[in-house]
Amino acid sequence: MNTIQRVVDLAERHSVQERSIGAILIDAGKLKAEDAERVLRLQREKGIRFGDAAKQLGLITDADIEQALSRQFDYPYLSRGESKVAEEVVAAYNPFAPQVEALRALRSQLVLRWFDSETAHKALAITSPGRHEGRSWLTANLGVVFSQLGERTLVVDADMRSPRQHLLFGVENRAGLSAALSGRGTPDIIQRVPALRDLSVLPAGTVPPNPQELLARPSFGQLLQQLGAEYDVILIDTPAGSQFADGQTVAVRAGGALMVAQRNTSRIGLLRSYADMLQQAGASVVGSVLTDR
């Protein structure tokens, strides 16, 4: 993202924050323009807030007010059915859930332990040794909570064997990381998630016959370095580490890895062995997360 675009984005945010709750509700289709006068009249008569007046008239719900406030305070989240983002990305739909509060706590730890202004600490691989341990889910939801913090966030799908990020965020997967690493990438391979400010996705693209070889190329490290100048946070989804060497390669290129374990599923011995392998290869294991999904 260039400087001019960043200034435009900041200006757009300021204009959103300056808009009234009423204008936001009308623009979102939650309140009809012809009903606004009734709401304003009741608001003046009772000396109450616009949202409370609209609610008393039965025109909106508490959920509508929360949505409008989230947009006014630059903390956007989605209503079900308004976006192609999968409901599995719970942070995009229910930011007040205990699950999402835990994600925000994890975000704080990662800010303290890893992410900073240095390009070398912009990317983080999300890894685990086994399948179905929650790597893709955690990558997507962490991407959302970092973007809600105002960080320019990029989710990269480096699982070029069973990619999922394009499904989770509802973006095209015709071209992506595989095209970029094979020298066929174009600027539009990185896609903004329209409903979620500051969040972009680089999908895996066409599944190649040689994912390990593509990730081992110097061009992958060069790409991460270039992206580090454009984004504050880069989260990279990876395949199961015990089955493929891709995750280890990605972690080394990123510099750091976050380990994921699934409650009652992951094997402690395998996790420790994989963490040791990552460290011996030169990647920093920033921490571990236990998921319960």
C-alpha positions in Angstrom: 0.0 0.0 0.0 1.6 3.3 -1.0 1.6 6.5 1.0 -1.1 8.2 -1.0 -3.5 5.2 -0.5 -2.7 5.2 3.2 -3.6 8.9 3.5 -6.9 8.2 1.6 -7.7 5.3 4.0 -7.1 7.5 7.0 -9.3 10.2 5.6 -12.1 7.7 5.0 -11.8 6.5 8.6 -12.1 10.1 9.9 -15.2 10.7 7.7 -16.8 7.5 9.1 -16.1 8.5 12.7 -17.6 11.9 12.1 -20.9 10.4 10.7 -23.8 10.2 13.1 -25.4 6.9 14.2 -28.5 7.8 12.2 -26.5 8.2 8.9 -24.7 4.9 9.5 -27.9 3.1 10.2 -29.6 4.5 7.0 -26.5 3.7 4.9 -26.4 0.1 6.2 -30.1 -0.3 5.3 -31.1 -0.8 9.0 -33.3 2.4 9.0 -35.3 4.0 6.3 -34.7 7.6 5.5 -38.4 8.5 5.9 -38.3 7.1 9.5 -35.5 9.4 10.5 -37.8 12.3 11.2 -39.9 10.3 13.6 -36.8 9.2 15.4 -35.4 12.8 15.6 -38.8 14.0 16.9 -38.8 11.4 19.7 -35.2 12.1 20.5 -35.9 15.8 21.0 -39.0 15.2 23.0 -37.4 12.8 25.5 -33.8 14.0 25.4 -32.5 10.6 24.6 -29.9 9.3 22.1 -30.8 8.7 18.5 -30.3 4.9 18.7 -32.4 4.6 21.9 -35.2 6.6 20.2 -35.1 4.4 17.1 -35.2 1.3 19.3 -38.2 2.6 21.3 -40.1 3.0 18.0 -39.3 -0.6 17.1 -37.3 0.4 14.1 -33.9 -1.2 15.1 -32.5 -3.7 17.5 -29.7 -3.7 20.0 -27.6 -5.6 17.5 -28.2 -2.8 14.9 -27.0 -0.2 17.4 -23.9 -2.3 18.2 -23.1 -2.6 14.5 -23.4 1.2 14.0 -21.3 2.0 17.0 -18.6 -0.4 15.7 -18.5 1.5 12.4 -18.5 4.8 14.1 -15.5 3.8 16.3 -13.7 2.1 13.5 -14.2 -1.4 14.8 -16.1 -3.1 12.0 -17.6 -6.5 12.2 -20.1 -8.3 10.0 -23.8 -9.3 10.2 -24.5 -12.8 9.0 -25.4 -12.9 5.3 -23.8 -9.5 4.4 -20.5 -10.9 3.3 -18.8 -14.0 1.6 -16.6 -14.4 4.7 -17.3 -17.8 6.3 -19.1 -17.8 9.7 -16.2 -20.0 10.8 -14.2 -16.7 11.0 -16.0 -15.9 14.3 -13.9 -12.8 15.0 -15.6 -11.2 11.9 -19.1 -11.8 13.2 -19.1 -12.0 17.0 -16.3 -9.8 18.4 -17.8 -10.0 21.9 -17.6 -13.8 22.2 -15.2 -15.4 24.8 -13.4 -17.1 21.9 -12.6 -13.8 20.3 -11.6 -12.3 23.7 -9.0 -15.1 23.9 -7.8 -14.2 20.4 -7.3 -10.6 21.4 -5.3 -11.7 24.4 -3.1 -13.8 22.1 -2.8 -10.7 19.8 -1.5 -8.7 22.7 1.1 -11.4 23.5 2.3 -11.5 19.9 2.6 -7.7 19.8 4.8 -7.8 22.9 6.8 -10.9 21.8 7.2 -10.7 18.1 5.6 -8.0 15.9 7.4 -4.6 15.7 8.4 -2.1 13.2 11.4 -4.1 12.0 10.9 -5.9 8.7 12.4 -9.0 10.1 9.5 -9.3 12.6 6.6 -8.6 10.3 5.8 -12.2 9.3 4.8 -15.2 11.4 4.1 -18.7 10.3 1.2 -20.6 11.9 2.3 -24.2 12.2 1.6 -27.5 13.8 2.8 -31.1 13.2 -0.6 -32.7 12.6 -3.7 -32.2 10.4 -7.0 -30.7 11.7 -5.3 -28.9 14.6 -6.7 -25.4 13.7 -3.9 -23.7 11.8 -6.2 -22.2 9.1 -8.9 -21.2 11.6 -6.4 -19.5 13.9 -4.6 -17.7 11.0 -7.9 -16.3 9.6 -9.3 -15.2 13.0 -6.0 -13.7 14.1 -5.9 -11.8 10.8 -9.3 -10.3 11.6 -8.4 -9.2 15.2 -5.1 -7.6 14.1 -6.9 -5.7 11.4 -9.5 -4.5 13.9 -6.6 -3.1 15.9 -5.8 -0.9 12.9 -2.8 -2.9 11.7 -2.3 -3.3 8.0 -2.7 -7.1 8.0 -2.1 -9.7 5.3 -3.1 -13.3 5.5 -0.9 -15.5 3.2 -2.1 -19.1 2.4 1.2 -21.0 2.0 -0.7 -24.3 2.3 -0.4 -25.1 -1.4 -1.6 -28.6 -0.9 -5.0 -28.1 0.8 -5.6 -24.3 0.8 -8.4 -22.9 2.8 -8.0 -19.1 3.3 -9.8 -18.3 0.0 -12.8 -20.3 1.3 -12.7 -18.7 4.7 -12.6 -15.1 3.3 -14.7 -15.7 0.1 -12.0 -14.5 -2.3 -11.0 -15.7 -5.7 -8.3 -18.4 -5.9 -7.4 -18.4 -9.6 -4.0 -16.8 -8.9 -2.0 -16.5 -5.7 1.2 -17.4 -4.0 2.0 -20.2 -6.4 1.9 -17.8 -9.3 4.0 -15.2 -7.5 6.7 -17.8 -6.7 6.8 -19.1 -10.2 7.2 -15.6 -11.7 3.6 -15.3 -13.1 2.2 -13.1 -10.3 0.4 -9.8 -11.0 -0.4 -7.0 -8.5 -4.1 -8.1 -8.2 -3.2 -11.5 -6.6 -3.4 -9.8 -3.2 -7.1 -9.1 -2.5 -8.7 -6.8 0.0 -11.5 -8.2 2.1 -14.0 -5.4 1.4 -16.1 -5.7 4.6 -13.0 -5.8 6.9 -10.9 -2.7 6.9 -7.1 -3.2 6.8 -7.3 -6.9 6.0 -6.0 -8.4 2.8 -5.5 -12.0 1.6 -2.9 -13.6 -0.6 -4.5 -17.0 -1.5 -2.5 -20.1 -2.4 -3.6 -20.0 -6.0 -3.4 -23.0 -8.3 -2.2 -26.1 -6.5 1.3 -26.7 -8.0 3.0 -30.1 -8.4 6.1 -28.7 -6.5 5.0 -26.6 -3.5 8.1 -27.5 -1.4 10.4 -26.4 -4.2 8.5 -23.2 -4.8 8.7 -22.2 -1.1 12.4 -23.0 -1.0 13.2 -20.5 -3.8 14.9 -17.2 -2.8 11.9 -15.5 -4.4 9.7 -16.4 -1.4 12.1 -14.7 1.1 12.2 -11.7 -1.3 8.5 -11.6 -1.5 8.1 -11.5 2.3 10.6 -8.7 2.5 8.7 -6.7 0.0 5.4 -7.3 1.7 7.0 -6.3 5.0 7.3 -2.8 3.7 3.6 -2.7 2.9 2.0 -4.4 5.9 2.4 -4.3 9.6 1.4 -8.0 10.2 1.8 -10.9 7.9 0.2 -14.2 9.0 1.1 -17.3 7.0 -1.0 -20.5 7.0 1.0 -23.7 6.5 0.4 -27.5 5.9 0.8 -30.2 8.5 4.5 -30.3 9.5 4.8 -34.0 10.2 3.6 -34.7 6.6 5.4 -32.1 4.6 8.6 -29.9 5.0 6.7 -26.8 3.7 5.9 -25.5 7.2 9.5 -25.6 8.3 10.6 -23.8 5.1 7.9 -21.1 5.7 8.8 -20.7 9.3 12.5 -20.2 8.5 11.7 -17.7 5.8 9.3 -15.8 8.1 11.8 -16.0 11.0 9.2 -17.0 13.5 6.5 -19.6 14.1 3.4 -19.9 16.4 2.7 -23.5 17.3 -1.0 -24.7 17.3 -2.3 -27.7 19.2 -5.8 -29.2 19.4 -7.2 -30.2 22.7 -7.5 -34.0 23.2 -6.1 -34.5 19.7 -2.5 -33.3 19.4 0.4 -35.4 20.8 2.7 -33.6 23.1 5.8 -35.6 22.0 5.2 -34.7 18.4 4.7 -31.0 19.2 7.9 -30.9 21.1 9.8 -32.7 18.4 8.5 -30.3 15.7 9.2 -27.3 17.8 12.8 -28.5 18.2 13.1 -29.1 14.5 11.9 -25.5 13.7 14.4 -24.0 16.2 17.3 -26.1 14.8 16.4 -24.9 11.3 16.7 -21.3 12.5 13.1 -20.2 13.2 12.1 -18.7 16.5 9.2 -20.5 18.1 7.3 -17.5 19.5 4.8 -19.5 21.5 2.0 -22.1 21.4 -1.8 -22.0 21.3 -4.2 -24.7 22.4 -7.4 -24.7 20.4 -10.7 -26.3 21.4 -13.0 -26.3 18.4 
